[in-house]
């Protein structure tokens, strides 16, 4: 049995309650292979669920009065939230412990795992004492809007730390030493997951970047960054300026699009983060998922803060390096750490993951799940030769052809460019001569008009004088 702990305090404008209700709704709707779902959350959120979801839920509400008493210990709601994210809090230890005891009384067993979207030290303490696993859930960078699927990941430790994934990757590398694992290339992973609107980026993958470094910014008021980020946005931008001068491009979080103009740095207005990455030689971030996309796209990437995939990135922006993440690690993330998001609410899948299966088993199982979701046969990805085009065809896209140029063609193009340049220069001289002649004619006309006006004025004056006489 799995249970959910979904907590955000009873905050006002900082964390919108309607949005949080939607998170609870989605968790209940996605949960599979379990009839009743224990949920520990704000009473207000539980009361606002749709009736069909209320029937699936066994509610364990956190009352507003409990949180109001907790918040009184702090000077602001934000300070209370930061404390809850970073330290054990007695009030929450009592609330969570009481809720888990109530679940045991109602269900005759403790949950095998508590799923949550926020790292909470108070939850960690209680679950450790009761020997209950914690799974911290997160949407991966692969999400619908840019991709044909949405993947997620879960960690048994703090999801804002690289430690667990780094250890798992070491284990994965040991497991595959004597086994044949044919990893997909970066472009093959793009062909597998891109939406049709982004497939053209395969052609532009090797285009010349415009900027030395691109900085992906998260929300400026991000509490998670303040607790685990390692530095502030201004500090990161200053380091990038010192290292790369004016050749810095920043991409804002959507809700900060206007406010970042204060930094006086070029702002990216590409349609999506993928196009932004292709404009930059390197990528830097504190804790944005765009950092993963930079690693995937073969860009040297800096993570100042931590996320599960930051162990294979560089950490100090002031060090000019060209380290590129190994494609083996990208495959490990895609198929071992990430999984179709709805599986991370599947009680059977979670129970299986709690048995700590071999990393290679997780890899193969998740890969099969993703291929099934995309309607692609495993046969299509087995042989490396021409696999990119097999994937594209299976997804209904045109084949990809590398545009190789022979020496002869290159010379022809150069000569053609030279001829075009000469013709353009000749045309410019013709246009310039015509323009100068036209200007001369205008000047002559103006002079003639001026003389006529002067003569007319004199004639009018003379006529008036004769009438007076």
Buried (B, 14 or more C-beta within 10 A) or exposed (E): BBBBBBBBBBBEEEBEBEEBBEBBBEBBBBBEEBEEBBBBBBBBBBEBBEEEBEEBBBBBBBEEEBBEEBBEEBEEBBEBBBBBBBEBBEBBBEBBBEBBBBBBEEBEEBBBBBBBBBBBBBBBBBBEEBEBBBBBBBBBBBBEEBBBBBBBBBBBBBBBBBEBBBEBBEBBBEBBEEEEBEBBBBBBBBBBBBBEEBBEBBEEEEEEBEBBBBBBBBBBEBBBBBBBBBBBBEBBBBBBBEBBEEBBBBBBBEEBEEEBEEBEBBBBEBEBBBBBBBBBBBBBBBBBBBBBBBBBBBBBBBBBBBBBBBBBBBEEBEEEEEEBBBBBBBBBBBBBBBBBBBBBBBBEBBBBBBEEEEBBEBBBBBBEBBBEBBEBEEEBBEEEEEBBBBBBBBBEBEEBEEEEEEEEEEEEEEEEEEEEEEEEEEEEEEEEEEEEEEEEEEEEEEEEEEEEEEEEEEEEEEEEEEEEE
